[in-house]
Amino acid sequence: MFQIDFYRTARGDCNIEAFLEGLEKKASTNKDARIQYKQAIQYIQFLEDYGTQLGENVTKHLEEDIWELRPGNNRVLFFYFKDDTFVLLHHFRKKTQKTPRREIEKAKAERNDWISRKG
């Protein structure tokens, strides 16, 4: 079993929490949001239970230590920190076949910030 932590900026902002809260809020009146919310929560639980050994339908290695969680058309970028901890960095909506370079670079910057403050 692994630990899941959410990346927060130095100001305390958390992209993952905002994403999940937004879906949860819409879920009561929007079927698509309800499905996306349940799927995102389920995939985070899978990551907590099984780590990255879930296959490319659920997790995919991108580069260096950056991975993506793949619930539907959403992507949650994350990395393994230490002591069996995965840090969820940020979310984006998939619009192209390939993960945009800017999203990977953003994830690396967030990872470096996390390590400099927590590491």
C-alpha positions as CSV (number, residue, x, y, z in Angstrom):
1,M,0.0,0.0,0.0
2,F,1.2,3.5,-0.9
3,Q,0.6,6.9,0.4
4,I,-0.9,9.6,-1.8
5,D,0.0,13.3,-1.3
6,F,-1.2,16.3,-3.3
7,Y,1.3,19.0,-4.5
8,R,0.6,22.5,-3.1
9,T,2.2,25.7,-4.2
10,A,4.1,27.7,-1.7
11,R,0.8,29.7,-1.4
12,G,-1.1,26.6,-0.6
13,D,-3.0,26.2,-3.9
14,C,-3.7,22.6,-5.0
15,N,-4.7,21.9,-8.6
16,I,-5.8,18.3,-7.8
17,E,-8.1,19.3,-5.0
18,A,-9.6,22.1,-7.1
19,F,-10.2,19.6,-10.0
20,L,-11.8,17.0,-7.7
21,E,-13.9,19.5,-5.8
22,G,-15.1,21.0,-9.1
23,L,-16.2,17.6,-10.4
24,E,-17.8,16.7,-7.1
25,K,-19.8,20.0,-7.2
26,K,-21.0,19.4,-10.7
27,A,-21.7,15.7,-10.1
28,S,-25.1,16.2,-8.5
29,T,-26.6,17.7,-11.7
30,N,-24.2,16.4,-14.4
31,K,-23.9,12.8,-15.3
32,D,-20.6,13.2,-17.2
33,A,-19.1,15.0,-14.2
34,R,-20.3,12.3,-11.9
35,I,-18.6,9.6,-14.0
36,Q,-15.4,11.6,-14.2
37,Y,-15.4,12.2,-10.5
38,K,-15.9,8.5,-9.7
39,Q,-13.3,7.4,-12.2
40,A,-10.7,9.9,-10.9
41,I,-11.3,8.8,-7.3
42,Q,-11.1,5.2,-8.3
43,Y,-7.8,5.6,-10.2
44,I,-6.3,7.5,-7.3
45,Q,-7.4,4.5,-5.1
46,F,-5.8,2.1,-7.6
47,L,-2.5,4.0,-7.4
48,E,-2.6,3.9,-3.6
49,D,-3.3,0.2,-3.6
50,Y,-1.1,-1.1,-6.4
51,G,1.3,1.7,-7.4
52,T,2.3,1.9,-11.0
53,Q,1.9,-1.8,-11.7
54,L,-1.5,-1.3,-13.3
55,G,-0.8,-1.2,-17.0
56,E,-1.0,1.7,-19.4
57,N,-4.8,1.9,-19.2
58,V,-4.4,3.3,-15.7
59,T,-0.8,4.6,-15.4
60,K,1.8,5.5,-18.0
61,H,5.5,6.5,-17.5
62,L,6.3,9.7,-19.4
63,E,9.9,10.5,-18.7
64,E,12.4,10.6,-15.8
65,D,10.2,10.0,-12.8
66,I,7.1,11.6,-14.1
67,W,4.0,9.4,-14.7
68,E,0.4,10.0,-15.6
69,L,-2.8,8.6,-14.1
70,R,-5.3,8.2,-16.9
71,P,-8.9,8.5,-15.8
72,G,-10.9,9.0,-19.0
73,N,-9.9,12.1,-20.9
74,N,-8.3,13.6,-17.8
75,R,-4.6,13.2,-16.9
76,V,-3.1,13.6,-13.5
77,L,0.7,13.9,-13.5
78,F,2.6,12.5,-10.5
79,F,5.9,11.2,-9.3
80,Y,7.2,8.7,-6.7
81,F,8.7,10.6,-3.8
82,K,10.1,8.3,-1.1
83,D,8.8,6.1,1.7
84,D,6.1,4.7,-0.6
85,T,4.6,8.1,-1.4
86,F,3.2,9.2,-4.7
87,V,2.8,13.0,-5.1
88,L,-0.1,14.0,-7.4
89,L,1.1,17.2,-9.2
90,H,-1.5,18.7,-11.4
91,H,-4.4,17.8,-13.7
92,F,-5.2,18.6,-17.3
93,R,-7.8,17.5,-19.9
94,K,-6.4,15.4,-22.7
95,K,-7.0,16.9,-26.1
96,T,-4.2,15.4,-28.2
97,Q,-2.7,11.9,-28.6
98,K,0.6,12.9,-27.1
99,T,1.1,14.5,-23.7
100,P,1.9,18.2,-24.3
101,R,5.6,19.1,-23.5
102,R,4.4,22.1,-21.4
103,E,2.5,19.8,-19.1
104,I,5.6,17.6,-18.6
105,E,7.8,20.6,-18.0
106,K,5.2,22.0,-15.5
107,A,5.2,18.6,-13.7
108,K,9.0,18.7,-13.5
109,A,9.0,22.2,-12.0
110,E,6.3,21.2,-9.5
111,R,8.3,18.1,-8.6
112,N,11.5,20.2,-8.1
113,D,9.6,22.7,-6.0
114,W,8.1,19.8,-3.8
115,I,11.5,18.3,-3.3
116,S,13.1,21.6,-2.4
117,R,10.5,22.3,0.2
118,K,9.8,18.8,1.5
119,G,12.8,16.7,0.5
